[in-house]
Amino acid sequence: MTRPLPKALTGLRLPAVASPMFLISGPDLVIAQCKAGIVGSFPALNAREADGDPIMLDAWLKRITEELDAWNQAHPDRPAAPFAVNQIVHRSNTRLERDLEICARWKVPIWITSLGARPEVNEAAHSCGGIALHDVINNTYARKAIDKGADGLIAVAAGAGGHAGPQSPFALIHEIRSWFDGPLLLSGAISTGGALLAAQAAGADLGYIGSPFIATQEANAPDDYKQMIVDSGAEDIVTSSLFTGVSGNYLKPSIARAGLDPDALASADPSSMNFGAGRSKPKAWKEIWGAGQGIGAVQDVRPAAALIDRIAGEYQDALERMVALAAARKGE
């Protein structure tokens, strides 16, 4: 049995968190996701300003907070879901300390941490009443994250977009659940309501959905990127460490368009990863586009709310099938 979920992860329309996508997720997408009933999120590093300009992260959090508050006052019968901010906990992120202070001041309800588990980041989340969820790709990292004070885990399994892990979701969830009964999310090709229900059946509390939201009207992605998501499927995803130093999943057509052979990519050392001002490989994410293996379920570019409607309908259909199956088995 798992423990009850924290309040920030309950009362959602669907058991789902929209993953924070580098360069893609911004206030428009987050607000649409939250209003439609799932947790919306964005990486703090997406909020960028020129030297001397007002701090963009401050402006984004002000807008998101105020618009969701206004929505809740106008729609008390269907309040918005809470939002999350992703912090890249990597030594090259020179903004981390500043961004932690800003997020604490705005009382961000859900903090998602990636590429490093540090107690002081979890403490910053707790200082304002928030919860901290940490990305992990294996059981070893999962234990370290909980030992350092994370409240929950995001199991990033094979098939996920961006910096994905290599393990089967079934293996990863089983190993984590053998010792951890707290909040557990699953990432990896969750693009349909059936996949979302399967994540719960495997032992996760919620699904973590990213790539389908690239092909939404609110996503901060070029039109070509959105159309490439629509036109591609699982066979069009390639895994490589070349672009950031850490293994990630990318769209083959975007790699070919950049003049590289997607079937003959070199590897890169993790030390080449850089989230500072002078990124070592500026083409990563901006020209070499990330995506997960679940994009075959994406058939068109639509509003985020319409995508969530589609997943909600599929989830209900899948749940009804499982209830009918359970009843039939009980009657055997």
C-alpha positions in Angstrom: 0.0 0.0 0.0 1.2 3.5 -0.8 0.8 6.5 1.4 -1.8 9.2 0.6 -0.5 11.7 -1.9 0.4 15.2 -0.9 -2.5 17.7 -1.4 -0.7 19.2 -4.5 -1.1 15.9 -6.3 -4.7 15.2 -5.5 -8.0 16.5 -6.9 -6.7 16.5 -10.5 -8.9 15.8 -13.4 -6.4 13.2 -14.5 -3.5 11.6 -12.6 -1.0 13.4 -14.7 1.8 16.0 -14.6 2.9 17.7 -17.7 6.7 17.5 -17.9 8.8 20.6 -18.1 10.3 20.8 -21.6 13.4 22.9 -22.3 12.6 25.9 -24.5 9.0 24.5 -25.1 7.1 25.1 -21.9 6.2 28.6 -20.9 3.3 30.5 -19.2 0.8 30.0 -22.0 1.2 26.2 -22.0 1.4 25.9 -18.2 -1.8 28.0 -17.7 -3.7 26.0 -20.3 -2.6 22.7 -18.7 -3.6 23.7 -15.2 -6.9 25.1 -16.3 -7.6 21.8 -18.0 -7.0 19.9 -14.8 -3.5 18.5 -14.8 -0.3 19.9 -13.3 1.5 22.2 -15.7 5.2 22.8 -15.5 8.2 24.7 -17.0 11.9 24.7 -16.5 13.1 27.8 -14.6 15.9 28.2 -17.2 13.2 28.8 -19.9 12.6 32.2 -18.3 15.5 34.2 -19.7 16.2 38.0 -19.8 18.9 40.1 -21.3 21.4 41.7 -19.0 19.9 44.6 -17.1 16.3 43.6 -17.9 13.7 42.7 -15.2 14.0 39.1 -14.1 11.8 37.0 -16.4 11.2 34.2 -13.9 9.6 36.7 -11.5 7.3 37.9 -14.3 6.3 34.4 -15.3 5.5 33.3 -11.8 3.5 36.5 -11.2 1.5 35.9 -14.4 0.9 32.2 -13.7 -0.1 32.7 -10.1 -2.5 35.6 -10.8 -4.2 34.0 -13.8 -4.8 30.7 -12.0 -6.1 32.6 -9.0 -8.5 34.5 -11.2 -9.6 31.3 -12.9 -10.3 29.7 -9.5 -12.4 32.6 -8.3 -14.4 32.5 -11.6 -14.7 28.7 -11.6 -14.9 27.4 -8.0 -16.6 24.2 -9.3 -13.5 23.3 -11.4 -10.4 24.9 -10.0 -7.1 24.8 -11.8 -4.5 22.3 -10.9 -1.3 23.5 -9.2 1.8 24.2 -11.3 5.4 23.1 -11.0 8.8 24.6 -11.7 11.8 22.5 -12.8 15.2 23.3 -11.4 18.3 21.9 -13.2 20.5 21.0 -10.3 23.8 20.9 -12.2 27.0 22.6 -11.4 26.9 24.6 -14.7 23.5 26.2 -13.8 24.8 29.5 -12.3 21.3 30.8 -11.8 20.2 28.0 -9.4 20.6 29.9 -6.1 18.8 33.0 -7.5 16.0 30.9 -9.0 15.5 29.0 -5.8 14.9 32.2 -3.9 12.4 33.5 -6.5 10.4 30.2 -6.5 10.3 30.2 -2.7 9.1 33.8 -2.6 6.3 32.9 -5.0 5.4 29.8 -3.0 5.7 27.4 -6.0 3.6 24.4 -4.9 5.6 21.7 -6.8 9.3 21.6 -7.4 10.8 19.2 -10.0 14.6 18.7 -9.7 16.8 17.1 -12.4 20.4 16.2 -13.0 21.5 16.2 -9.3 19.9 15.7 -5.9 20.8 18.4 -3.3 19.3 18.8 0.2 19.3 22.6 0.0 17.0 22.5 -3.0 14.5 20.3 -1.2 14.8 22.5 1.8 14.0 25.6 -0.3 10.8 23.8 -1.6 9.8 22.9 1.9 10.4 26.4 3.2 7.4 27.7 1.3 5.1 24.7 1.7 6.0 23.0 -1.6 6.9 19.5 -2.4 10.0 18.3 -4.2 9.9 15.6 -6.9 13.2 14.3 -8.4 13.9 12.8 -11.8 15.6 9.4 -11.6 16.6 6.8 -14.2 17.5 3.9 -11.9 16.9 2.6 -8.4 20.3 3.8 -7.1 19.5 7.4 -8.0 16.1 7.0 -6.5 17.5 6.0 -3.1 19.9 8.8 -3.1 17.2 11.3 -3.9 15.0 10.2 -1.1 18.0 10.1 1.3 18.6 13.8 0.4 15.1 14.9 1.2 13.0 14.6 -1.9 9.3 13.9 -1.3 8.7 11.9 -4.4 10.2 10.5 -7.5 9.8 10.7 -11.3 10.9 7.4 -12.8 12.2 8.4 -16.3 12.1 5.1 -18.2 12.9 4.0 -21.7 11.0 5.8 -24.4 10.8 9.1 -22.6 11.6 12.3 -24.4 14.7 14.4 -23.6 17.1 12.9 -21.1 15.6 9.4 -20.9 16.7 6.4 -19.0 17.4 3.0 -20.6 15.3 0.8 -18.3 11.9 -0.8 -18.9 9.2 1.1 -17.0 8.0 -2.2 -15.5 11.4 -3.0 -14.1 12.1 0.5 -12.8 8.7 0.9 -11.1 8.9 -2.5 -9.5 12.4 -1.9 -8.0 11.4 1.5 -6.6 8.1 0.3 -5.2 9.9 -2.6 -3.4 11.1 0.0 -0.8 9.4 3.4 -1.5 5.7 4.0 -0.8 5.7 7.7 -1.5 4.6 9.7 -4.6 5.9 8.1 -7.7 5.4 9.3 -11.3 6.3 7.4 -14.5 7.7 9.0 -17.6 8.1 7.1 -20.9 5.9 7.2 -24.0 2.7 8.1 -22.0 0.7 9.7 -24.8 -2.7 8.1 -24.4 -5.2 7.5 -21.6 -4.6 3.8 -21.8 -0.8 4.3 -21.2 -1.7 6.6 -18.3 -3.9 3.9 -16.7 -1.1 1.3 -17.4 1.3 3.5 -15.5 -1.0 3.3 -12.5 -1.5 -0.4 -12.9 2.3 -0.9 -12.9 2.5 0.9 -9.5 2.9 4.6 -10.3 0.6 7.2 -8.8 0.6 9.5 -11.8 1.9 9.7 -15.3 4.4 12.3 -16.6 3.4 13.5 -20.1 5.7 15.6 -22.3 6.1 15.1 -26.0 2.4 15.3 -27.0 2.3 18.8 -25.7 5.0 19.9 -28.2 2.3 19.7 -30.8 -0.1 22.1 -29.1 -1.0 25.6 -30.0 0.4 27.0 -26.7 3.8 25.3 -26.9 6.8 27.6 -27.6 8.0 25.4 -30.5 8.5 26.2 -34.2 5.7 25.1 -36.5 8.1 22.7 -38.2 8.8 21.0 -34.9 5.1 20.6 -34.1 4.5 19.2 -37.6 7.5 16.8 -37.2 5.9 15.4 -34.0 2.6 14.9 -35.9 4.4 13.2 -38.9 6.7 10.9 -36.8 6.4 7.7 -34.8 8.5 5.6 -32.5 10.8 4.5 -35.3 11.8 8.2 -35.9 13.4 8.5 -32.4 17.1 8.1 -31.9 19.0 7.9 -28.6 22.3 9.7 -28.4 24.6 11.4 -25.9 26.3 13.6 -28.5 24.3 16.7 -28.1 24.4 17.3 -24.3 26.7 14.6 -22.9 23.8 12.6 -21.4 21.7 10.1 -23.3 18.6 11.6 -24.7 15.9 10.9 -27.3 15.6 13.0 -30.4 13.8 13.2 -33.7 15.8 11.6 -36.5 14.5 14.1 -39.2 15.8 17.0 -37.2 19.2 15.4 -36.9 19.4 14.7 -40.6 18.3 18.3 -41.4 21.2 19.5 -39.4 23.6 17.6 -41.7 24.3 14.7 -39.4 23.7 11.0 -39.9 21.2 9.9 -37.2 22.4 6.3 -37.6 26.1 7.1 -37.1 26.3 9.5 -34.2 29.3 9.8 -32.0 29.1 9.8 -28.2 29.9 12.6 -25.8 31.3 12.7 -22.3 29.0 13.8 -19.5 31.5 16.5 -18.6 30.5 18.3 -21.8 27.0 19.1 -20.3 26.6 22.9 -19.8 23.5 24.8 -18.6 25.4 28.1 -18.2 25.4 31.0 -20.6 28.0 29.5 -22.9 26.3 26.2 -23.8 28.8 23.9 -25.5 26.3 22.6 -28.1 23.8 25.3 -28.9 22.1 23.1 -31.5 20.8 20.7 -28.8 17.0 21.3 -28.3 17.0 24.4 -30.5 17.8 22.7 -33.8 18.1 19.0 -32.7 14.6 18.4 -31.4 13.8 16.1 -28.5 10.8 13.8 -28.4 9.7 10.5 -26.8 8.6 7.2 -28.4 4.9 7.9 -27.8 4.5 10.5 -30.5 2.7 8.1 -32.8 -0.4 8.9 -30.9 -0.2 12.5 -31.9 -2.3 13.1 -35.0 -2.6 16.9 -35.2 -1.7 20.2 -33.6 -4.4 21.2 -31.2 -5.0 23.3 -28.1 -3.6 21.8 -24.9 -7.1 21.6 -23.4 -8.2 19.5 -26.4 -5.3 17.2 -26.0 -6.1 16.7 -22.3 -9.8 16.1 -23.3 -8.6 13.3 -25.7 -6.4 11.7 -23.0 -9.2 11.9 -20.5 -11.7 10.2 -22.8 -9.2 7.4 -23.5 -8.5 7.0 -19.8 -12.1 6.6 -19.0 -12.5 4.1 -21.8 -9.5 2.1 -20.6 -10.8 2.1 -17.1 -14.2 0.8 -18.1 -12.5 -2.0 -20.1 -10.5 -3.0 -17.1 -13.5 -2.9 -14.8 -15.4 -5.1 -17.3 -12.4 -7.5 -17.5 -12.2 -7.7 -13.8 -15.9 -8.5 -13.6 -15.6 -11.2 -16.3 -12.7 -12.8 -14.5 -14.5 -12.7 -11.2 -17.4 -14.5 -12.8 -15.3 -17.3 -14.3 
